[in-house]
Amino acid sequence: MEFFNKMKFILLKCSLILLCVFLAKKGWAQTELERATAMLVRVKNAYDSGSMSFRLRYTYASADQPAMVTDSLLGEARFCGTNSYMSLGNIIFFRNKSFNISVFRDDKLIMLSKPSIRENEMQMPTDYLTTVLKNTGVTKCSIKRAKQLAVITLEFAEAATCKFMEVVIDEPHSLITSMMVKVKKPGNPGANEPLSGEAQYAIVRTEFSGFKVEPCDPAGFDENIFFTRKGDVFKPAPKYADYQVFLASPNI
């Protein structure tokens, strides 16, 4: 769970702010921002309207030793329009039109909630694209190209939680192949001295591979895979018979 806790911090605090370009202050030279925005919108549309699957790998390192990976996590994901499924280590994130479902295998817990923007941010790479954080303090945006790949880099103000971001896009297919984000590490109340310099930052990389366009199978996004419901009583499905179902939203 340690790595997941790190990733949850990254996603909640930084949320991979790929559409922060919309919030650029007046007076900024808009050319590169506009190009990056258009590119990211095409990526979002490709994910949201398609039916596909892919593999992903997260790695975590301290910014003062970026080559030394201290944690990693493998996963797989599939999309069917706005339905989504992602397995990361011992955790499953699932979304359909009715529910957000998180399955924690280590804790034998199934958490149910209503679909919402905030919860969606935690689930799928495409959702990060729809997240707009206010006051991000973007100081620089640039785009470089190498063959069919476009590399968008974003830099942020000194006080921002997110310091640097790099997004690599396969332009002909409007797919993200990798992302790298440099963020401040979560505080450690027990530390004798606060971290300083590069040691106070973490480097989180995400690599996407094995993209496949697949027919959309609605049966694969039925919440009954995880639980059954009779009135106000929720019971885990047979596969999860020894799990507890927890309602994280009222009036489900």
N, C-alpha and C positions, 0 to 999 in steps of 0.2 A: 504493500500500500504506500510505501514511502515515495516511490516514483510517481504514482498517481497523485499523491498530495502535492508534489512539486508541479505536476502538469496542471492540476486544478488551479493552483495559484497563478500559473502563467496564463491560463485561459481566462480566468476571472479578471485579473488585473490588466492584462494586455489585450486579450480577446483577439489577437492577431488582426490589428486594426487596418485592414486592407482598403477600406473605403474612407479612411480619414482624409483623403485628398479632397473630399467634398467640403471639409471644414477649413480649408486654407483661408488665411486672413486676406482681406482685401488689400490690393497693392502688390501681391505676389505675382511674379511672371508666370502665367497660367499654362504655358505651352506644354511642358513636360507633365504637369499635373493632369491636364486634360487628356493627354495621350494615355497616361497610366490609368486614369479613371475609365476611359472607354474600353481599355483592354480588360480591366477587372470586371466591368459590367458584362462583357462577352463571356468571361469565364463563369460568372454567376449564372447567366442564362443557360450555359451549356450543362452545368451541374443540375440546375433546378428543373430543366425540361427533359433531361435524358434518363435513360435506364442503363446503369453501368455498375461495374464492380472494380475494385482495385485493392492492392496491398499497401500498407503504410508502416513506416518505422520511425519512431521518435528516439532521439538521443539527447542526453543532457550532459553538459560539461561546464566547468567553471571558466569564465572568460580569461582568467590569468593563465590557464592551461587548456586551451581550446581543443588540443589534439587528444587529451586524456578523457575519454568518455567514462563517466562514473555511473550512469544508468542508461538503460535502453528499454524499449517496449515495442513489440511487434503487434500488428493488427491487420484486420481486413474490413472492408466496407462495401456496401452496395446501396444503390439509389434506385428508386422507382418514382420519378417525379418528386413530390415533396415527402414521400415516405423514405425512411433511411434506417440502416442497420450498421452498427460498427462494433466490432469486438476488439478490445485492447487488453492484452494480458488476460486477467481474470475478471474483466469488467465488460458488460455489454451495454451499449446505448442503442435504443430503439425508438423510432417515432413513426406514428401514422396520424391520420386526421383526428383521432380521438384521444390519444395518449402519448406522453413521453414515458418511457420505461427504462429504468436503470437496474441492471442485475449485477449484484456484487457476489461473486462466487465464494470468495474467502469468508464473507460474513453470512452467506446463505440468506440474502435479503433481496427482495424485489420491490423497488420503489416506483410508485405510480404518481404521475402528475398530469395536469392539463398542458397541452401544447402552449408555449408562450415564447416570446422573443428571447427573454433572458435565459430560459432553459435551453432553447435551441442553440444558443451560442456554445454550450458545453458539448454539443453532440457531434456535428459533422464539419468537415473542412469547408464545405460550401457555406455553412452558416456564418463562419467568420467573415465572409465577404459582405454579409448584410449588416454587420455590426458597425455602428458609427459612434465613436467615443468623442465626447466634447473636450475641448481644451487639450488636445493632444500635443500641441507645440511642435508641429512639423517644421523643420528648418531647411530640409533639402529633399528633393525627389529627382531621381535620374533613371534613365532607361538605356540599357545596352543590348545589342543583338549579336548573336552568333549562330549563323545558319537559321534554323527554324525556332531557336530559343530566344526569348526576351527575358532580360533580368531587370526587375524593378527594385530599386533600393530607396529606402526611406530613412531619414535621420530625424531625430527628435531633440527637443530642448533638454538641457542638463537636468532639469527637475522632473522630467517625465519618467514614469515607470519603465516604459519601453524606450530603449536607447537607439536601436538600429534594427532594421528589418530588410530582408532580401527575399524576393519571390521570383522563382524561375517558372516561366510559362511556355508551354508548347503552343506557339501561336496558331499554326494551322488547325489544331484540334481544340484550342481554347481550354487546355487542361494544365493544372499546376503539377509540375514534376518535383519541386522541392520548395521548402520554406526554411528560413533561418531567422530567428529573432533573438535579440540580446536584451535581457531585462534584468532589473534589480532582483536580487535574491530575497526571499522572505526573511524577515528579521528573526534573529535567534535571541530570545530574552535571556538565555543562560550564558551568552558569550561574555567574556571578560572585556573584550575590546571590539568596537564595531569594525566591520570590514571596510577597507578603503581601496582606492584604485580599481584595477580590473577585477580584483577578488570579490568585489561587491556585486558583480554581474554574473548571470548565467547565460550560456549559449544553448538554445534548444533548436534542434534541426528536425525537420520532418521530410521524409522522402516517400514519394508515391510511385508505385510501379505496377506492372501487370494489368493495365487498364483493359477492360473488356466491355463491349457494348452487348447487352443481353436483353432478351424479351422480359417484359415486366410481368412478374408472377404475383398477383395480389395475395395469394395464399401465404406467401413468405412474409407478409406484413400484417398478419392477423394477430391481434393482441392475445387471442386464446392460446397461442404458443406458450405464453408465460403464465396465464391465469384464467380462471373462469369466474363469472359473476352471476349471482342470483339475488336480485334486489340490491340491498346494501352489503351483502356478504361476498367477500373476495376470497377465492381459494387458489393456491398455486396449482398449475398444471401438473400432470403426473411426472413429467421430467424434473420438476422442481418441487416434488412432494414435501421435502424437508425444509423448504424455504419459508420465510415469513414475508407476507405482503404488507407493505407500509404505504399509507396514503399521504403523499406529500402536499397535496392540494385539497382544499375544502370543496365540497359539493361535486365530487367526481361522479 
